[in-house]
Amino acid sequence: MSRMSRVLMASTAIAFVAGSVLPAVAQDPSAAPGVVKSGDKMTLRLYGQVARGFGVISDGETSTFKQFDNGNTSTRMGIDGRGKITKDVRLRTRLEYEIENGSANQLDGQGKDGGGLDVRHLDAIFSHKRFGSVWIGRGNTATNGTSEKNLLPGGGSGREGGSTHDVIKDAVVLGKDSGTAEPAQVDTLGKFFDNFDGLSRRQRIRYDTPTIAGFKLGASAIDQQSWDVAAHFKGALAGVKISRPASVSRMPRATLAATMATASRTSTSSTARSRS
């Protein structure tokens, strides 16, 4: 076995053991310290996490042992490559999968061997010092994460926005009555959106400006005639840290209906998670 093969195997083991013992909050595993490096200009990093739960379930008559996916994140594995094309242009490639095998809120049928393997990121990112970054492939849209900012020490679960929309999901959506043209209830907000954190991860082309005086803008052109725009500010005022995003997104009605139908089917077998 070659030295590089031994290094890759050892690095992969370290990454996944670390993921299994750390708290399974909604962190980005690709942000962990690098474990594999090749040369001065190119870097290859293997990363991942194992997020499982264990428990004893009892209904008062019988008890049984169950294991399941952590309800706040998922088991993931990925490869992150970074390097320089020219002095001012850098390239990043990212391939990340997640594996789901039984969710924490659905106890029936736990312990089965089956599980889904989904692509989270399949990206090529070109960055220039003065002109910003272009993202091509499947990955974060410009609005993803805009409702999940947290400046508390140690961070948080990542669920400050996103899927925790119970407070406003029952808000009434008004339209015009076709007969009287008077305002009339169409439905509730939860009928149209199951997440208030932008458009998540999708097939898209995205552009981010450089950060200027703490401000940065981003926009995505997304498959199926969707788009989004986000603005970010990060800085300090009189010793107070400030991080404030704002965003707007558009998705055609037919695409939204198809997305909601898919989300409804998925929610019967897995927990809604906020995943950065």
C-alpha positions as CSV (number, residue, x, y, z in Angstrom):
1,M,0.0,0.0,0.0
2,S,1.5,3.4,-1.0
3,R,2.1,6.1,1.5
4,M,-0.5,8.4,0.0
5,S,-3.1,5.6,0.3
6,R,-2.3,5.1,3.9
7,V,-2.6,8.8,4.5
8,L,-6.0,9.0,2.8
9,M,-7.4,6.1,4.7
10,A,-6.1,7.4,8.0
11,S,-7.4,10.9,7.3
12,T,-10.8,9.6,6.3
13,A,-11.0,7.6,9.6
14,I,-10.1,10.6,11.6
15,A,-12.7,12.8,9.9
16,F,-15.5,10.3,10.5
17,V,-14.6,9.5,14.0
18,A,-14.5,13.2,14.9
19,G,-17.9,13.6,13.3
20,S,-19.4,10.8,15.4
21,V,-18.3,12.2,18.8
22,L,-18.9,15.9,18.3
23,P,-22.4,17.4,18.9
24,A,-24.5,17.0,15.8
25,V,-25.5,20.6,15.3
26,A,-26.0,22.2,11.9
27,Q,-22.4,22.9,11.1
28,D,-20.6,22.7,7.8
29,P,-18.3,19.7,8.0
30,S,-16.2,21.0,5.1
31,A,-15.1,23.9,7.4
32,A,-13.2,21.4,9.6
33,P,-9.3,21.5,9.6
34,G,-7.7,20.0,6.4
35,V,-6.6,16.4,6.7
36,V,-4.9,15.8,3.3
37,K,-2.7,18.3,1.4
38,S,-0.8,17.9,-1.9
39,G,1.7,20.5,-3.0
40,D,1.7,24.3,-2.3
41,K,-0.9,25.3,-4.9
42,M,-3.5,22.5,-4.7
43,T,-5.2,21.2,-1.6
44,L,-7.5,18.2,-1.3
45,R,-9.5,17.7,1.9
46,L,-11.6,14.7,2.8
47,Y,-14.3,15.4,5.4
48,G,-17.5,14.0,6.9
49,Q,-19.6,13.3,10.0
50,V,-21.6,10.5,11.4
51,A,-24.8,11.7,13.1
52,R,-26.7,8.9,14.8
53,G,-29.0,8.7,17.8
54,F,-29.7,5.8,20.2
55,G,-32.5,5.3,22.6
56,V,-34.7,2.9,24.5
57,I,-38.4,3.3,23.5
58,S,-41.2,2.1,25.8
59,D,-45.0,2.3,25.6
60,G,-45.6,1.2,29.1
61,E,-45.9,-2.5,28.2
62,T,-42.9,-3.3,26.1
63,S,-39.5,-1.7,25.6
64,T,-37.1,-1.8,22.7
65,F,-33.8,-0.4,21.6
66,K,-33.8,1.9,18.6
67,Q,-31.2,3.9,16.6
68,F,-31.9,6.6,14.1
69,D,-30.6,9.7,12.3
70,N,-29.9,12.8,14.4
71,G,-32.9,15.1,13.8
72,N,-30.8,18.2,13.4
73,T,-28.3,17.1,10.7
74,S,-27.3,14.1,8.7
75,T,-24.4,11.7,8.1
76,R,-22.2,13.3,5.4
77,M,-19.1,12.7,3.4
78,G,-17.3,14.9,0.9
79,I,-14.2,16.0,-1.0
80,D,-13.1,19.7,-1.1
81,G,-10.5,20.7,-3.6
82,R,-8.9,24.2,-3.7
83,G,-6.1,25.7,-5.8
84,K,-4.8,28.7,-7.8
85,I,-5.3,29.2,-11.6
86,T,-3.5,32.5,-11.7
87,K,-2.2,34.9,-9.1
88,D,-5.7,36.5,-8.8
89,V,-8.0,33.6,-9.7
90,R,-8.7,30.6,-7.5
91,L,-10.7,27.5,-8.1
92,R,-12.7,25.5,-5.6
93,T,-14.5,22.2,-6.3
94,R,-16.8,20.5,-3.8
95,L,-18.5,17.1,-3.9
96,E,-20.7,16.2,-0.9
97,Y,-23.2,13.4,-0.3
98,E,-25.5,12.8,2.6
99,I,-26.9,9.4,3.8
100,E,-30.3,9.1,5.6
101,N,-31.4,6.0,7.4
102,G,-34.4,6.6,9.6
103,S,-35.3,9.9,11.2
104,A,-35.6,10.8,14.9
105,N,-39.3,11.7,14.6
106,Q,-40.4,8.5,12.9
107,L,-39.8,5.5,15.1
108,D,-41.7,3.0,13.1
109,G,-39.5,0.8,10.9
110,Q,-36.2,2.0,12.5
111,G,-33.2,-0.3,12.3
112,K,-33.7,-1.2,8.6
113,D,-30.6,-1.4,6.4
114,G,-32.0,0.8,3.6
115,G,-31.1,4.5,3.3
116,G,-31.0,7.3,0.7
117,L,-27.8,8.7,-0.8
118,D,-28.4,12.3,-2.0
119,V,-26.1,14.9,-3.5
120,R,-25.8,18.1,-1.4
121,H,-23.0,19.9,-3.3
122,L,-21.6,19.4,-6.8
123,D,-19.8,22.7,-7.4
124,A,-17.1,24.5,-9.3
125,I,-16.4,28.0,-7.8
126,F,-14.2,30.5,-9.5
127,S,-13.0,33.4,-7.3
128,H,-11.2,36.7,-8.2
129,K,-9.8,39.1,-5.7
130,R,-11.4,42.2,-7.3
131,F,-14.4,40.8,-9.2
132,G,-15.9,38.3,-6.8
133,S,-17.0,34.7,-7.2
134,V,-19.0,32.6,-9.7
135,W,-20.6,29.3,-8.6
136,I,-21.6,26.7,-11.2
137,G,-23.4,23.5,-10.3
138,R,-25.6,22.3,-7.4
139,G,-25.1,24.0,-4.1
140,N,-26.1,26.9,-1.9
141,T,-28.2,29.6,-3.5
142,A,-27.5,33.2,-2.7
143,T,-30.4,33.2,-0.1
144,N,-29.5,30.0,1.7
145,G,-28.7,30.6,5.3
146,T,-29.9,34.2,5.4
147,S,-32.4,33.5,8.3
148,E,-29.9,31.5,10.3
149,K,-27.3,34.0,11.5
150,N,-26.1,33.6,15.1
151,L,-23.4,35.5,16.9
152,L,-23.8,33.7,20.2
153,P,-20.5,32.2,21.6
154,G,-20.2,28.6,20.3
155,G,-22.9,29.2,17.7
156,G,-26.3,27.5,17.8
157,S,-28.2,24.7,16.3
158,G,-28.7,26.6,13.0
159,R,-32.5,26.4,13.4
160,E,-33.1,30.0,14.3
161,G,-34.8,30.5,10.9
162,G,-35.2,27.9,8.3
163,S,-37.5,25.0,9.2
164,T,-38.6,26.5,12.5
165,H,-41.4,28.5,10.9
166,D,-44.2,27.3,13.3
167,V,-44.7,30.9,14.6
168,I,-45.8,32.3,11.3
169,K,-46.9,29.3,9.2
170,D,-50.6,29.9,10.2
171,A,-50.5,33.5,9.0
172,V,-53.3,34.1,6.5
173,V,-52.6,34.7,2.8
174,L,-55.2,37.1,1.3
175,G,-56.3,37.5,-2.2
176,K,-59.3,39.0,-4.1
177,D,-62.6,37.3,-4.2
178,S,-63.4,36.6,-7.8
179,G,-67.0,37.8,-7.4
180,T,-66.8,40.8,-5.1
181,A,-63.1,41.8,-5.6
182,E,-63.0,42.1,-1.8
183,P,-60.0,40.7,0.2
184,A,-60.6,37.0,1.0
185,Q,-58.5,34.3,2.6
186,V,-56.7,32.1,0.0
187,D,-54.8,29.9,2.4
188,T,-52.2,29.9,5.2
189,L,-48.5,30.7,4.7
190,G,-47.5,27.2,5.7
191,K,-49.4,25.9,2.6
192,F,-46.9,27.6,0.3
193,F,-43.6,27.4,2.2
194,D,-42.1,24.8,4.5
195,N,-38.9,26.8,5.0
196,F,-38.2,30.5,5.3
197,D,-34.5,30.3,4.6
198,G,-34.3,31.2,0.9
199,L,-34.1,28.6,-1.8
200,S,-31.7,26.2,-0.1
201,R,-29.4,24.2,-2.4
202,R,-30.3,23.9,-6.1
203,Q,-28.9,23.7,-9.6
204,R,-27.9,27.2,-10.3
205,I,-25.3,29.8,-11.5
206,R,-24.5,32.2,-8.7
207,Y,-22.5,35.4,-8.5
208,D,-21.2,37.0,-5.3
209,T,-19.5,40.4,-5.2
210,P,-16.3,41.0,-3.2
211,T,-16.9,42.3,0.3
212,I,-16.7,46.1,0.4
213,A,-16.8,47.9,3.7
214,G,-18.6,44.9,5.3
215,F,-21.2,44.7,2.5
216,K,-21.6,41.8,0.0
217,L,-24.3,41.1,-2.6
218,G,-25.2,37.8,-4.2
219,A,-27.6,36.5,-6.9
220,S,-28.5,33.2,-8.4
221,A,-30.1,32.1,-11.7
222,I,-31.8,28.8,-10.8
223,D,-33.2,26.0,-12.9
224,Q,-36.9,26.2,-13.8
225,Q,-37.0,30.0,-14.1
226,S,-36.3,30.8,-10.4
227,W,-33.9,33.4,-9.0
228,D,-32.9,35.0,-5.7
229,V,-30.9,38.0,-4.5
230,A,-29.3,38.5,-1.1
231,A,-27.4,41.3,0.7
232,H,-25.1,40.8,3.6
233,F,-23.5,43.1,6.1
234,K,-20.9,42.0,8.7
235,G,-19.0,44.4,10.9
236,A,-18.9,46.2,14.3
237,L,-20.3,49.4,15.6
238,A,-19.1,50.8,18.9
239,G,-17.8,47.4,19.9
240,V,-21.0,45.6,19.0
241,K,-20.8,42.9,16.4
242,I,-23.4,43.1,13.6
243,S,-24.4,40.4,11.0
244,R,-27.5,41.2,9.0
245,P,-28.6,39.6,5.8
246,A,-31.6,40.4,3.7
247,S,-33.0,38.4,0.8
248,V,-35.7,38.0,-1.8
249,S,-36.5,35.0,-4.0
250,R,-38.8,34.1,-6.8
251,M,-40.1,30.7,-7.8
252,P,-42.8,30.0,-10.5
253,R,-46.1,28.7,-9.1
254,A,-45.7,25.3,-10.9
255,T,-42.2,24.8,-9.6
256,L,-43.3,25.8,-6.0
257,A,-46.2,23.3,-6.2
258,A,-43.9,20.5,-7.3
259,T,-41.3,21.4,-4.6
260,M,-44.0,21.4,-1.9
261,A,-45.3,18.0,-3.1
262,T,-41.8,16.5,-2.9
263,A,-41.3,18.0,0.6
264,S,-44.6,16.6,1.8
265,R,-43.6,13.1,0.7
266,T,-40.2,13.4,2.2
267,S,-41.5,14.6,5.6
268,T,-43.2,11.2,6.1
269,S,-39.9,9.5,6.4
270,S,-37.4,12.1,7.5
271,T,-37.1,15.1,9.8
272,A,-36.9,18.6,8.3
273,R,-33.3,19.7,8.9
274,S,-31.6,23.1,8.5
275,R,-28.3,22.3,6.7
276,S,-25.8,24.9,5.8
